[in-house]
Amino acid sequence: MNIKITIKIYEYRQLKQLTTRQLAALAGVSRSTISDAENGKHEITLSTLIKIAVALEVLPEDLYSYELVRDTEQISKSIDNKS
């Protein structure tokens, strides 16, 4: 089983009407860090997530959601083995 994590920085940044550059300045990170995190190109560290949350005036847990994703191949093998 895998966990799919979705980062929701973009949505909160838009609500606050901030550019990536403005949010980066408020959070003390680079603009590319914000852009990469929003586009899923970069894994974000917990410390960076906290800085961004503080800048957006939200809780860190507000910036992400997760879901459990089952590996369908693994499930099929499990079913086949039971037959």
Helices and strands as residue ranges (DSSP letters): E 2-7, H 9-15, H 20-27, H 31-38, H 46-56, G 60-63, E 64-69, H 72-82
